[in-house]
Amino acid sequence: MKKMPASLCHTRRRFVIPAQAGISLLTFAFLAACGDTVENTTINQTGLDVVSSVGDLPKCTGDNEGEQVLVKEDGSVRICFEEEWKSMSLDGTDSDFSCKTEELKDKSGLKIVCNGDSIGVVLNGSDGKDGKQGEAGKDGDAGTGCEITDRNDTAVVVKCGESTMTIDLNIGLPNDTAEADSERTPISLDSLVGFTQKGPFLKGSTVYLYELSDGRTLKQTNGNFTSNISQDNGRYKFLARDLVSQYAMVVVDGYYRNEVTGVSSNAPIRLKAITDMRKRSSVNVNILTHLEFERVYHLVTRGDSTGKKLTVKQAKRRAQKEILKIFNIELDENTDAEDMDVFGKSAADAALLAISILLQGDRTESEMMALLSEISNDIAEDGKWNDTAAREAIADWAFGQDLSRFRKNVEGWGLGAPGDSVADFESLIENFIAKTFGIEVCGTENDETKQTVQNPKSKFFGKEYRCYRAPDWRRVTWADKRPMSQYLNQEGNYVYNYELEIDELVPFDYGEMMDWRDRRMYYTIEIVELKESNHGYPESVKKLWLAENLDYDYKVEGVSYGTSCYKGDCDSDSSKLFGRYYTWGAAMDSAGMFSNDAVGCGEGTTCYASDKVQGVCPEGWHLPTLSEWRSLIKYVEEWIGGGEEIEKRENFWRYNNAGNLLSSRNWEGYEITGVDTVGFSAVPAGWCGRPTSSATSFWSSTELDGANAFFAEIGVGKTNSAAIYDWPKMGGGSLSIRCLKD
């Protein structure tokens, strides 16, 4: 063993290790060397692992930082530090983990600094007035040697000759040495760059760099710097800086791109990050760095549940794991939050994007920041978010979303590498939903299996879904997929084959559409309308209709509003087949739950809504207008049925045979059923207050005046007719809805 420099061997000293250091082997290394040369001394240290060669060392990560292992091959001791196994010495030679001593300001002892970090303090003992002579003899003379005789989580017992000392691992540093043992390493940066993301912060956002005095107190110094984001990709840059320590806080304040809406935020937000810049010149600021901030501060300055204070790096790793656990995410890789990128392709990048989307939801900027504050403050002390109701509400929201829309938003910004797609965040969100609901994650191995939501606090509790993949979906997912309605024309229609000069029965090509709000699957039908052109030959217009009546439970602030069911029973088979009835206000979405197209368009008001009103229809679909209903009815009457308009007066149109052509072949209860030549398959739902009828009625989005709006009536029986006229918005009864694709 090499001789210890004389500066280390003044006398017997008390070795005080802060609880957060956790490097017990350095205790052994110093004490064994302090007797100068120790020959053939056996040190039995409880907990010191031994491996045969360097290749047998376990992976060095943030989880086992500070762990020491003896390598028999070369007799060296290695310590896991900054994700590398470093060989240890106290004289700085033949080692990549070197230590030195520095005298404390009050002359009371020495500080041991290893690779720029202070890991402990050796205080002068009482045996020598000037610290030059103690039990071990004069400087340079051989000592008795030391060995560790006992060790546990809180103390180490060391025997040197006939003397025994106990090193309390939980003793903190004396007040006057706190500054000396502060892990402060002045640092000079060529530059500091990074990306600020929620989605990306926009040009003009401000980025602040705050110096922190050390890694123990995390106090801000007077060194504060400012930069601005000059492009809409969120990238910032600070020019060369000299900082008092390697620890800093980076804060961004500004507008950002919203992953959920796809557009820029309506108000600015502020996110922050704490970082250790010893081995980095790039720091990303995002929602994870913001959430971990209070927890990191608590772990570093106040300690964990046992009182053990962590280094910044250890605290960040623990905080990150705890936050990911809230969302049922586990990462194998040791990735720091300030390295994550919503445009990246790694599992960590996917986690960042998933959590960013979940916490954004449909919230305003102020609502989102309030939620972030609630979570970060709640987890600060114990790493747990105790608001299970809020987590369940997030899962409910996510369950009602088409996740592919968020992918299109992020990739559509064109800020990633050309041609690259973002990481698979969808599977992480679906796993979070499944864990919260108490169901399985859908996959190819359980395709077509049924799942029932088990969480009684979810608004989807007790509802059954099937793992299903429609042809145009990226993945298997949960769907309320019901058997094809008995009212749909599954046989198809006869079409004349001019080549064979016969009528052929051609099945209808029904499509599928998911209403993501409740995951209800609907069948759709494409109807190609023919119209007379100005050139003397017909022109065709393709229109995609729901082939079933809408069955969405319209709610305002969680309460059903303006909807009713067939004979008042929403769970009956007939009700599920016929869909729901809607008042005018609910049909138009007058409360603005899904769009601002018709806010305030209720009974008794004239609102002059736009031509295309989404209303209660799913996103991408709309409530048909008066002209769209007239176009459909006129087409089947004149081009298919060979008939014509038989009655017209002000605000009233009736066609003789169109009702028969648009009605289901299974219109029960009547001798004459429909022909259903285009697959529209109108069903005998009647309207609210009159559920059994020879006619059924559908709202349009066109109003006549404050009291009346237009609707389409389709029927079979004596007239087989279809008509369009006005209907009272209030008091006339609730009607069915068929949505039309935008």
C-alpha positions in Angstrom: 0.0 0.0 0.0 1.3 3.4 -0.9 2.4 5.8 1.9 -0.1 8.4 2.9 1.0 12.0 2.4 2.1 13.5 5.7 -0.6 16.1 5.5 -3.1 13.4 6.2 -1.4 11.9 9.3 -1.4 14.7 11.9 -2.9 12.6 14.7 -5.8 10.4 15.4 -8.9 12.2 14.1 -12.6 11.8 14.2 -13.9 11.0 10.6 -17.3 12.6 10.3 -19.3 11.4 7.2 -22.5 13.2 6.3 -25.4 10.8 6.1 -25.9 11.6 2.4 -22.4 10.6 1.4 -22.9 6.8 1.7 -19.2 6.0 0.8 -18.1 3.8 3.7 -15.0 2.4 1.9 -13.4 5.7 2.0 -13.6 5.5 5.8 -11.6 2.3 5.6 -9.2 3.7 3.0 -8.3 6.7 5.1 -8.0 4.9 8.5 -5.9 2.1 7.1 -3.5 4.5 5.5 -3.4 6.9 8.4 -0.9 4.6 10.2 1.4 5.2 7.2 2.4 1.9 5.8 0.3 -1.1 6.5 1.6 -4.5 5.4 -0.5 -7.6 5.0 -3.4 -6.2 7.0 -6.7 -8.0 6.5 -9.7 -5.6 6.5 -13.1 -7.3 7.0 -15.7 -4.8 5.9 -19.3 -6.0 6.0 -21.1 -5.2 2.8 -18.0 -4.9 0.5 -18.7 -7.0 -2.6 -15.9 -8.9 -4.3 -15.7 -9.8 -8.0 -13.0 -11.7 -9.9 -12.3 -9.2 -12.7 -13.4 -5.8 -13.9 -15.6 -7.5 -16.5 -17.7 -8.9 -13.7 -18.6 -5.6 -12.2 -22.4 -4.9 -12.3 -23.6 -1.9 -14.3 -23.0 1.4 -12.6 -26.2 3.5 -12.5 -27.7 6.2 -10.4 -29.3 3.5 -8.3 -26.1 2.0 -7.0 -24.0 5.2 -7.0 -21.5 5.1 -4.1 -21.3 1.2 -4.1 -17.8 -0.1 -3.7 -16.5 -3.4 -5.0 -13.1 -5.2 -4.6 -11.7 -6.5 -7.8 -9.5 -9.6 -7.0 -7.8 -9.5 -10.5 -5.8 -6.4 -9.7 -6.5 -5.9 -6.0 -8.2 -2.6 -6.7 -11.3 -1.2 -5.1 -13.8 0.4 -7.5 -16.5 2.9 -6.7 -19.6 3.5 -8.8 -19.5 7.3 -9.5 -21.3 9.2 -12.2 -22.2 6.0 -14.0 -18.6 4.7 -14.2 -16.6 2.3 -12.1 -13.6 4.3 -10.9 -10.6 2.9 -9.1 -9.9 4.6 -5.7 -6.9 6.2 -4.1 -6.3 8.9 -1.6 -3.1 10.3 -3.1 -4.3 11.0 -6.7 -1.9 8.5 -8.3 -2.7 5.5 -10.5 -6.4 6.2 -10.1 -9.3 7.8 -12.0 -11.1 8.6 -8.7 -8.6 10.8 -6.9 -9.0 12.5 -3.6 -7.2 15.3 -1.8 -7.4 17.1 1.5 -8.1 20.8 2.2 -7.9 22.4 5.6 -11.1 23.8 7.1 -11.3 27.6 7.5 -11.4 27.3 11.3 -8.3 25.0 11.4 -10.4 22.3 13.1 -9.6 19.6 10.6 -9.5 18.5 7.0 -12.1 18.2 4.3 -11.7 15.2 1.9 -12.5 16.2 -1.7 -12.9 13.4 -4.3 -13.2 14.4 -8.0 -14.4 17.8 -7.0 -17.0 16.7 -4.4 -16.5 16.9 -0.7 -17.4 13.5 0.7 -16.4 13.9 4.4 -14.5 15.8 7.1 -11.7 14.7 9.4 -11.7 16.7 12.6 -8.6 17.0 14.8 -8.5 14.8 17.9 -7.4 15.7 21.4 -4.1 13.9 21.7 -1.8 16.5 20.3 -1.8 20.2 20.8 -0.7 21.0 17.2 -1.9 17.8 15.7 1.6 16.6 14.8 1.9 13.6 17.1 -0.7 11.1 18.2 -1.3 7.4 18.9 0.1 6.3 15.6 3.5 7.8 16.3 5.4 10.5 14.6 4.8 11.4 11.0 6.1 8.7 8.7 6.6 6.1 11.3 4.8 2.8 11.0 1.4 2.6 12.8 -0.5 -0.2 14.3 -3.0 -0.6 11.5 -6.7 -0.5 11.7 -9.6 -2.7 10.9 -13.4 -2.4 10.8 -14.8 -4.7 13.4 -18.5 -4.0 13.0 -20.7 -2.1 10.6 -24.4 -1.4 10.2 -26.6 1.2 8.5 -25.9 3.9 11.0 -22.4 3.3 12.4 -19.0 1.8 11.7 -16.7 0.5 14.6 -13.0 0.8 13.8 -10.2 -0.7 15.9 -6.7 0.8 15.6 -4.3 -1.1 17.9 -5.8 -1.1 21.4 -8.1 1.9 20.6 -11.6 1.6 19.3 -13.7 4.4 17.8 -17.3 4.4 16.5 -18.1 6.5 13.4 -21.7 7.7 13.4 -22.9 7.8 9.8 -25.8 10.0 10.7 -23.9 12.8 12.3 -24.2 16.0 10.3 -21.4 18.5 9.8 -20.7 21.2 12.3 -22.3 24.5 11.3 -19.1 26.2 10.7 -18.0 23.6 8.2 -21.3 23.5 6.2 -20.0 25.8 3.6 -16.7 23.9 3.3 -18.6 20.7 2.7 -20.9 22.0 0.1 -20.0 20.0 -3.1 -19.2 23.3 -4.7 -17.0 23.1 -7.8 -16.6 26.3 -9.8 -17.4 25.5 -13.4 -16.7 27.3 -16.7 -19.1 26.6 -19.6 -18.3 27.2 -23.2 -22.1 27.5 -23.7 -25.3 26.1 -22.3 -28.0 25.0 -24.7 -31.2 22.9 -24.6 -34.8 22.6 -25.6 -37.8 24.0 -23.6 -40.8 21.9 -24.1 -44.3 21.3 -23.0 -44.8 21.1 -26.5 -42.0 23.4 -27.6 -42.0 27.0 -26.3 -42.4 29.6 -28.9 -40.1 32.3 -30.2 -39.9 35.2 -27.7 -40.1 33.0 -24.6 -37.6 33.9 -21.9 -35.1 31.5 -20.4 -33.4 32.3 -17.0 -30.3 30.7 -15.6 -29.9 30.9 -11.9 -26.7 30.0 -10.1 -27.0 27.7 -7.1 -24.3 28.1 -4.4 -23.9 24.4 -3.8 -25.4 21.0 -3.9 -26.4 20.9 -0.2 -28.5 24.0 0.3 -29.5 24.8 -3.3 -29.5 28.4 -2.4 -29.5 31.0 -5.3 -26.6 33.3 -5.6 -26.6 36.7 -7.2 -25.5 35.2 -10.5 -28.6 35.3 -12.8 -28.5 35.3 -16.6 -31.2 35.7 -19.2 -31.7 34.4 -22.8 -34.5 34.3 -25.3 -35.8 31.7 -27.6 -35.4 32.9 -31.2 -37.2 30.1 -33.0 -40.4 28.2 -32.5 -38.6 24.9 -31.7 -38.0 25.9 -28.1 -34.2 25.9 -28.3 -32.2 28.3 -26.1 -28.5 29.1 -25.7 -26.4 30.8 -23.1 -23.0 31.9 -24.1 -19.8 31.1 -22.2 -20.3 31.5 -18.4 -18.3 31.1 -15.3 -20.5 29.7 -12.5 -19.7 29.4 -8.8 -20.8 25.8 -8.7 -21.9 23.0 -11.0 -25.5 23.3 -9.8 -28.0 25.6 -11.5 -31.7 26.2 -12.0 -33.1 26.9 -15.5 -36.5 28.5 -15.9 -38.5 29.1 -19.0 -41.5 31.5 -19.3 -43.6 31.8 -22.4 -46.2 30.4 -24.8 -45.9 26.9 -26.1 -47.4 24.5 -28.6 -50.2 22.4 -27.1 -49.9 18.6 -28.0 -53.6 18.1 -27.4 -55.0 20.9 -29.5 -52.2 21.1 -31.9 -52.1 24.9 -31.7 -50.3 27.5 -29.6 -51.3 28.1 -26.0 -53.6 31.0 -25.1 -51.5 32.0 -22.2 -47.9 31.7 -21.0 -46.7 29.2 -18.5 -43.5 28.8 -16.5 -41.5 25.5 -16.1 -38.2 25.0 -14.3 -35.4 22.5 -13.9 -32.6 21.9 -11.5 -29.4 20.4 -12.9 -25.8 19.3 -12.2 -23.7 20.5 -15.1 -20.4 18.7 -14.3 -20.8 16.4 -17.3 -23.3 18.3 -19.5 -23.6 21.4 -21.5 -27.2 20.8 -22.5 -30.2 21.0 -20.3 -33.8 20.5 -21.5 -36.6 22.0 -19.5 -39.9 20.1 -19.5 -42.9 18.9 -17.5 -40.8 16.2 -15.8 -38.0 18.5 -14.7 -40.7 20.8 -13.3 -42.6 18.1 -11.4 -39.4 16.7 -9.8 -38.1 20.1 -8.6 -39.8 20.3 -5.2 -39.1 16.6 -4.5 -35.4 17.0 -5.3 -35.2 20.1 -3.1 -36.7 18.2 -0.2 -34.5 15.1 -0.6 -31.3 17.3 -0.8 -32.0 19.8 1.9 -34.2 17.9 4.3 -33.6 14.2 3.4 -35.8 11.2 2.8 -38.1 9.4 5.3 -35.1 8.2 7.3 -33.5 11.7 7.4 -30.8 10.7 4.9 -29.9 13.6 2.7 -29.2 12.8 -1.0 -27.0 14.3 -3.5 -28.6 16.2 -6.3 -28.1 13.4 -8.8 -29.4 10.7 -6.4 -32.4 12.9 -5.6 -33.2 13.5 -9.3 -33.1 9.8 -10.0 -35.4 9.0 -7.1 -37.8 11.8 -7.9 -38.0 10.7 -11.5 -38.8 7.1 -10.6 -41.5 8.2 -8.2 -43.2 10.5 -10.8 -43.1 7.8 -13.4 -44.7 5.4 -11.0 -47.7 7.7 -10.6 -48.4 7.1 -14.3 -47.5 3.3 -14.1 -44.4 3.9 -16.2 -41.1 2.1 -15.6 -37.9 2.9 -17.5 -34.9 0.5 -17.6 -32.5 3.1 -18.8 -30.9 5.7 -16.6 -32.0 8.8 -18.4 -32.3 12.2 -16.7 -35.4 14.3 -17.3 -33.2 17.1 -18.7 -32.1 14.8 -21.5 -35.7 13.9 -22.6 -37.2 15.2 -25.8 -40.9 15.0 -26.9 -39.6 14.5 -30.5 -37.2 11.7 -29.5 -37.5 8.0 -30.2 -36.5 6.4 -26.8 -38.7 4.9 -24.2 -37.8 7.9 -21.9 -38.9 10.4 -24.6 -42.2 8.5 -25.0 -42.7 8.8 -21.2 -42.2 12.5 -21.3 -44.7 13.0 -24.2 -47.3 10.6 -22.6 -47.2 12.5 -19.2 -47.2 15.9 -21.0 -50.4 14.9 -22.8 -52.1 13.4 -19.8 -51.5 16.4 -17.6 -52.5 18.9 -20.4 -55.9 17.2 -21.1 -58.6 19.7 -21.9 -57.2 22.1 -19.3 -56.5 25.8 -19.7 -53.0 26.9 -19.0 -53.8 28.1 -15.5 -55.7 24.9 -14.8 -52.7 22.8 -15.9 -50.2 24.8 -13.9 -52.5 24.5 -10.8 -52.4 20.7 -11.3 -48.6 20.6 -11.7 -48.3 22.6 -8.5 -50.7 20.3 -6.6 -48.7 17.2 -7.7 -45.2 18.6 -7.1 -46.2 19.9 -3.6 -47.9 16.7 -2.7 -44.9 14.4 -3.7 -42.3 16.7 -2.1 -42.2 15.0 1.2 -42.9 11.3 0.5 -42.8 10.9 -3.3 -46.5 10.0 -3.5 -49.4 11.7 -5.2 -52.4 11.0 -2.9 -55.2 12.5 -5.0 -56.5 9.2 -6.6 -59.7 10.9 -7.7 -57.7 13.3 -9.9 -55.7 10.4 -11.4 -58.9 8.6 -12.2 -60.3 11.7 -13.9 -57.1 11.8 -16.0 -57.6 8.2 -17.0 -61.3 8.8 -17.8 -60.3 11.7 -20.1 -57.6 9.7 -21.8 -60.0 6.8 -22.4 -62.2 9.2 -24.4 -59.4 10.4 -26.7 -58.2 9.3 -30.2 -54.5 9.2 -29.3 -53.5 9.2 -33.0 -54.7 12.8 -33.1 -52.0 13.8 -30.7 -49.4 12.0 -32.8 -50.5 13.9 -35.9 -50.3 17.2 -33.9 -46.7 16.6 -32.7 -45.4 15.2 -36.0 -47.3 17.8 -38.0 -45.2 20.6 -36.4 -42.2 19.3 -38.4 -39.7 20.0 -35.6 -38.3 16.5 -35.4 -35.8 14.9 -37.7 -37.1 14.7 -41.3 -39.3 11.7 -41.8 -39.0 10.6 -38.1 -42.0 9.7 -36.0 -42.3 10.3 -32.3 -41.9 7.4 -29.9 -44.7 5.0 -28.9 -46.3 7.2 -26.2 -49.7 5.6 -26.9 -48.9 2.3 -25.3 -47.8 4.1 -22.1 -51.1 6.0 -21.9 -53.1 2.8 -22.6 -51.2 1.1 -19.9 -52.0 3.9 -17.5 -55.7 3.6 -18.4 -55.7 -0.2 -17.9 -54.0 0.0 -14.5 -56.4 2.7 -13.3 -59.5 0.9 -14.6 -58.4 -2.6 -13.5 -58.5 -4.1 -17.0 -55.9 -5.6 -19.3 -54.0 -3.8 -22.0 -55.3 -4.7 -25.4 -52.9 -6.4 -27.7 -52.8 -8.9 -30.5 -52.8 -11.8 -28.1 -56.2 -10.8 -26.6 -57.8 -9.5 -29.7 -61.6 -9.8 -29.5 -61.6 -10.5 -25.7 -64.0 -8.5 -23.5 -63.0 -6.2 -20.7 -65.2 -4.7 -18.0 -64.1 -1.6 -16.2 -63.6 -2.5 -12.5 -62.8 0.9 -10.9 -66.1 2.1 -9.3 -64.9 5.7 -9.3 -64.5 5.7 -13.1 -67.4 7.1 -15.2 -67.0 4.0 -17.3 -67.4 1.6 -14.4 -69.2 -1.6 -15.3 -69.1 -0.9 -19.0 -67.9 -3.7 -21.3 -65.5 -3.2 -24.1 -63.9 -5.5 -26.6 -60.3 -5.5 -27.7 -60.6 -4.7 -31.4 -58.7 -3.4 -34.3 -60.5 -1.7 -37.2 -58.7 -1.8 -40.6 -57.4 1.8 -40.4 -56.2 1.7 -36.7 -52.5 1.5 -35.7 -53.2 -0.7 -32.7 -55.7 -3.0 -30.9 -57.7 -1.0 -28.4 -60.9 -1.1 -26.4 -64.2 -0.5 -28.3 -67.9 -0.7 -27.6 -68.3 -2.9 -30.6 -71.8 -4.3 -31.0 -73.2 -6.9 -33.4 -74.3 -5.4 -36.7 -77.8 -4.0 -36.3 -80.6 -6.1 -37.5 -81.9 -3.0 -39.3 -78.8 -2.6 -41.5 -79.2 -3.9 -45.1 -76.6 -6.7 -44.9 -77.8 -8.3 -48.2 -77.1 -5.2 -50.3 -79.0 -4.0 -53.3 -79.7 -5.1 -56.8 -77.6 -3.3 -59.4 -78.0 -3.8 -63.2 -75.0 -5.4 -64.8 -75.0 -4.0 -68.4 -72.4 -6.5 -69.5 -74.4 -9.5 -68.3 -77.7 -7.7 -68.7 -78.9 -8.9 -65.4 -79.6 -7.5 -61.9 -76.9 -8.5 -59.4 -77.2 -8.4 -55.7 -74.2 -6.3 -54.5 -73.6 -6.1 -50.7 -73.2 -2.7 -49.1 -69.6 -1.9 -48.1 -70.3 -0.7 -44.5 -67.4 1.1 -42.9 -66.7 1.6 -39.1 -66.3 4.7 -37.1 -65.3 5.0 -33.4 -66.8 7.8 -31.3 -63.8 8.1 -29.0 -65.8 10.0 -26.4 -67.4 6.7 -25.2 -65.6 4.3 -27.6 -68.9 3.4 -29.3 -68.5 1.8 -32.7 -70.9 2.8 -35.4 -71.3 1.5 -38.9 -71.1 4.0 -41.7 -72.3 4.1 -45.3 -70.9 6.0 -48.2 -73.7 7.4 -50.4 -72.8 8.6 -53.9 -75.3 11.3 -54.8 -75.8 12.0 -58.5 -76.7 15.5 -59.7 -77.5 17.0 -63.0 -74.5 19.0 -64.2 -74.4 22.1 -66.4 -72.8 20.0 -69.1 -75.6 17.6 -69.6 -74.2 14.6 -67.8 -74.4 13.6 -64.1 -71.9 14.6 -61.5 -71.3 12.5 -58.4 -70.8 13.7 -54.8 -69.6 11.2 -52.2 -71.0 11.6 -48.7 -70.3 9.5 -45.6 -73.2 9.1 -43.2 -73.7 7.2 -40.0 -75.7 4.1 -40.8 -77.0 4.1 -37.3 -78.7 6.7 -35.0 -76.3 8.5 -32.6 -76.3 7.0 -29.1 -74.1 9.4 -27.2 -75.1 10.5 -23.7 -74.6 14.3 -23.9 -73.5 15.6 -20.5 -72.9 19.1 -19.2 -70.6 19.2 -16.1 -71.1 15.4 -15.7 -74.9 15.5 -15.8 -77.0 14.1 -18.7 -78.6 17.0 -20.6 -81.3 17.1 -23.2 -81.2 13.3 -24.1 -83.7 10.5 -23.6 -84.1 6.9 -24.7 -86.6 4.7 -26.4 -89.5 4.2 -24.0 -87.4 5.7 -21.3 -85.1 2.7 -20.9 -81.5 3.4 -22.1 -80.4 -0.1 -21.3 -83.0 -1.9 -23.4 -82.0 -3.7 -26.6 -84.4 -1.4 -28.6 -82.8 1.7 -27.2 -79.3 0.5 -28.1 -80.6 -0.2 -31.6 -82.5 3.0 -32.0 -80.1 5.4 -30.3 -81.0 8.5 -28.3 -83.4 11.4 -28.7 -82.0 14.9 -28.4 -83.6 18.3 -27.7 -82.6 21.1 -30.1 -80.2 22.6 -27.5 -78.4 19.2 -27.0 -78.3 18.4 -30.7 -76.6 21.8 -31.4 -74.3 21.5 -28.4 -75.5 24.8 -27.1 -73.3 24.4 -24.0 -70.2 24.3 -26.2 -68.9 21.0 -24.8 -67.2 20.1 -28.1 -67.1 23.2 -30.2 -68.1 26.9 -30.3 -70.1 26.4 -33.5 -73.5 26.9 -31.8 -72.9 28.1 -28.2 -76.2 29.5 -26.8 -78.3 28.0 -29.6 -81.2 26.8 -27.5 -84.9 27.1 -27.5 -86.4 30.6 -28.0 -83.3 32.1 -29.5 -82.2 32.8 -33.1 -78.5 32.2 -33.2 -77.6 32.1 -36.9 -75.1 29.3 -36.5 -72.6 28.6 -39.2 -73.4 26.2 -42.1 -71.4 23.4 -40.5 -72.2 22.7 -36.9 -70.5 19.8 -35.1 -73.2 19.8 -32.4 -73.3 16.6 -30.4 -71.7 14.7 -33.2 -68.2 13.2 -32.9 -65.2 15.2 -33.9 -64.8 15.4 -37.7 -68.6 14.9 -38.2 -71.5 17.4 -38.1 -75.2 17.8 -37.8 -76.6 17.8 -41.4 -78.0 21.1 -42.7 -81.4 21.6 -44.3 -79.8 21.6 -47.8 -77.9 18.3 -47.1 -81.1 16.6 -46.0 -82.8 17.9 -49.1 -80.0 16.7 -51.4 -80.1 13.2 -50.0 -83.8 12.8 -50.2 -84.1 14.4 -53.7 -81.3 12.1 -55.0 -83.0 8.8 -53.9 -86.4 10.1 -55.1 -85.4 11.3 -58.6 -82.4 9.2 -59.5 -83.3 5.9 -57.9 -87.0 5.9 -57.4 -87.9 7.8 -60.6 -90.3 10.0 -58.7 -90.4 13.6 -58.0 -91.3 16.2 -55.4 -95.1 15.9 -54.9 -95.7 18.7 -52.5 -94.1 22.0 -51.8 -95.2 25.1 -49.9 -93.3 27.6 -47.9 -90.7 25.8 -45.7 -92.1 22.4 -46.6 -91.0 19.7 -49.1 -92.4 16.2 -49.5 -91.2 13.4 -51.8 -93.5 10.5 -52.6 -91.3 7.4 -52.4 -88.1 8.6 -50.7 -89.2 7.3 -47.3 -89.5 3.8 -48.6 -86.1 4.0 -50.3 -84.3 5.2 -47.2 -86.0 2.9 -44.6 -84.8 -0.4 -43.3 -86.1 -3.6 -44.7 -86.8 -4.8 -41.2 -89.2 -2.0 -40.2 -91.2 -4.0 -37.8 -95.0 -3.7 -37.2 -96.0 -2.7 -40.6 -97.1 -4.6 -43.7 -95.0 -2.5 -46.0 -91.3 -2.2 -45.1 -88.5 -0.2 -46.6 -86.4 -1.0 -49.6 -83.2 0.6 -48.3 -81.6 1.1 -51.7 -78.6 3.1 -50.4 -78.0 1.5 -47.0 -79.2 4.5 -45.0 -81.4 2.1 -43.0 -83.8 4.5 -41.1 -85.3 2.6 -38.2 -88.8 2.9 -36.6 -87.7 5.1 -33.6 -90.4 7.7 -34.0 -89.5 10.5 -31.7 -89.5 11.1 -28.0 -93.1 11.0 -26.8 -94.1 8.9 -29.8 -91.7 6.0 -29.9 -93.8 3.7 -32.2 -94.7 5.3 -35.4 -94.7 4.8 -39.2 -92.2 7.6 -39.4 -88.9 8.6 -37.7 -87.4 12.1 -37.5 -83.9 13.7 -37.6 -82.7 17.1 -36.6 -81.0 19.4 -39.1 -78.7 22.3 -37.9 -80.7 24.9 -39.8 -83.2 27.0 -37.9 -86.3 28.8 -39.2 -86.5 31.4 -36.4 -86.1 31.6 -32.7 -89.0 29.1 -32.2 -88.5 26.5 -34.9 -85.8 24.5 -36.7 -85.9 22.2 -39.7 -86.0 18.4 -39.5 -86.3 15.5 -41.9 -89.1 13.0 -41.5 -88.8 9.5 -43.1 -91.5 7.0 -43.1 -93.2 3.9 -44.5 -96.8 2.9 -44.7 -99.5 4.6 -46.7 -97.3 7.3 -48.3 -93.7 5.9 -48.1 -92.8 9.5 -48.2 -90.0 11.7 -46.9 -90.6 15.3 -45.9 -88.6 18.3 -44.6 -90.3 21.1 -42.7 -89.9 23.1 -39.5 -90.4 21.8 -36.0 -90.7 23.5 -32.7 -87.4 23.8 -30.9 -89.2 23.6 -27.6 -92.2 21.4 -26.8 -92.3 19.5 -30.1 -90.4 16.6 -28.8 -86.8 15.3 -29.0 -85.6 13.8 -32.2 -82.9 11.4 -33.5 -79.6 12.3 -35.0 -77.7 11.0 -38.0 -74.2 12.6 -38.3 -72.5 13.4 -41.6 -68.7 13.3 -42.1 -67.1 16.7 -42.7 
